[in-house]
């Protein structure tokens, strides 16, 4: 059973930074495509960033140039560095692990950007 545990969320001011972490257990981490998604109140869950097994990345247009996804296979962890935060980044952020047709989700970590 794959378990994903996110951490690092919280309250930050506009223009600030946060780093989210997602630790995986119960699997061979390196074979999974890892992603960060977010869901704002009243909105659908959306892809924020994704990183392949070969560390190829892609980002939502809304976060390009501000967010960076990375992975450390030795630590079974994927990160999301979020800089220049905006109020519209406020959401619950979820970690996702995907391999073939199998997908797993973490419980989410809340990010609030407000002055």
C-alpha positions as CSV (number, residue, x, y, z in Angstrom):
1,X,0.0,0.0,0.0
2,X,1.4,3.3,-1.1
3,X,1.2,6.1,1.5
4,X,1.9,9.8,0.7
5,X,2.3,12.3,3.5
6,X,2.4,16.0,2.6
7,X,3.8,18.7,4.9
8,X,4.9,22.3,4.7
9,X,1.7,24.1,4.2
10,X,0.6,27.1,6.2
11,X,-0.1,30.8,6.1
12,X,2.1,33.1,4.1
13,X,2.0,36.7,2.9
14,X,1.7,37.6,-0.8
15,X,5.2,37.5,-2.3
16,X,6.4,35.0,0.2
17,X,7.7,31.5,-0.2
18,X,6.8,28.0,1.1
19,X,8.2,24.6,0.4
20,X,5.9,21.6,0.4
21,X,7.2,18.1,0.9
22,X,5.6,14.7,0.1
23,X,7.1,11.6,1.6
24,X,6.2,8.3,0.1
25,X,6.4,4.9,1.6
26,X,5.3,1.4,0.8
27,X,6.6,1.4,-2.7
28,X,9.5,1.8,-5.1
29,X,9.3,5.6,-5.3
30,X,11.5,6.0,-8.4
31,X,9.1,4.3,-10.7
32,X,6.3,6.8,-10.1
33,X,5.5,10.0,-11.9
34,X,4.9,12.4,-9.1
35,X,2.6,15.4,-9.2
36,X,1.3,18.3,-7.1
37,X,-2.4,19.2,-7.5
38,X,-4.4,21.9,-5.7
39,X,-8.1,22.5,-5.0
40,X,-9.3,25.9,-4.1
41,X,-12.7,26.4,-2.4
42,X,-15.5,25.9,-4.9
43,X,-13.2,24.8,-7.7
44,X,-12.1,21.6,-9.2
45,X,-8.8,20.0,-8.4
46,X,-6.1,21.1,-10.9
47,X,-2.6,20.0,-11.8
48,X,0.1,22.4,-10.5
49,X,3.3,20.5,-11.5
50,X,4.4,17.1,-12.5
51,X,7.8,15.4,-12.5
52,X,8.6,12.2,-14.5
53,X,10.8,9.4,-13.4
54,X,13.6,11.0,-15.5
55,X,12.9,14.4,-13.7
56,X,11.3,16.0,-16.7
57,X,8.9,18.6,-15.4
58,X,5.8,20.4,-16.5
59,X,3.8,23.2,-14.9
60,X,0.5,24.9,-15.0
61,X,0.7,28.2,-16.8
62,X,-0.4,30.0,-13.6
63,X,2.7,28.9,-11.7
64,X,5.4,28.8,-14.3
65,X,8.4,30.8,-13.2
66,X,7.3,30.8,-9.6
67,X,7.0,27.2,-8.5
68,X,9.6,24.4,-8.9
69,X,9.0,20.7,-8.5
70,X,11.8,18.4,-7.7
71,X,12.3,14.8,-6.4
72,X,14.9,13.0,-4.3
73,X,14.6,9.3,-5.0
74,X,17.0,8.5,-2.2
75,X,14.6,10.1,0.3
76,X,11.4,9.0,-1.4
77,X,10.3,12.6,-1.4
78,X,9.0,15.1,-3.9
79,X,9.1,18.8,-3.2
80,X,7.3,21.9,-4.4
81,X,9.1,25.2,-3.9
82,X,6.6,28.0,-4.2
83,X,7.9,31.5,-4.6
84,X,6.2,34.8,-5.2
85,X,3.0,33.5,-3.7
86,X,-0.2,35.1,-4.7
87,X,-3.6,35.1,-2.9
88,X,-4.9,32.9,-5.8
89,X,-2.5,30.2,-4.8
90,X,-4.6,29.6,-1.7
91,X,-5.8,26.0,-1.8
92,X,-5.3,22.5,-0.4
93,X,-2.3,21.0,-2.1
94,X,-2.3,17.3,-2.8
95,X,0.6,15.0,-3.7
96,X,-0.1,12.3,-6.4
97,X,1.9,9.3,-7.4
98,X,1.1,7.6,-10.7
99,X,2.4,4.4,-12.2
100,X,0.7,2.8,-15.2
101,X,-3.0,3.0,-14.3
102,X,-2.4,3.2,-10.6
103,X,-2.7,6.5,-8.8
104,X,-2.4,7.4,-5.2
105,X,-3.2,10.6,-3.2
106,X,-2.0,12.2,0.0
107,X,-4.3,13.7,2.5
108,X,-3.4,17.3,1.4
109,X,-1.8,20.3,3.1
110,X,-3.5,23.7,3.2
111,X,-1.8,26.8,1.8
112,X,-3.2,30.2,2.6
113,X,-1.8,33.3,1.0
114,X,-3.1,36.4,2.7
115,X,-1.9,39.6,4.2
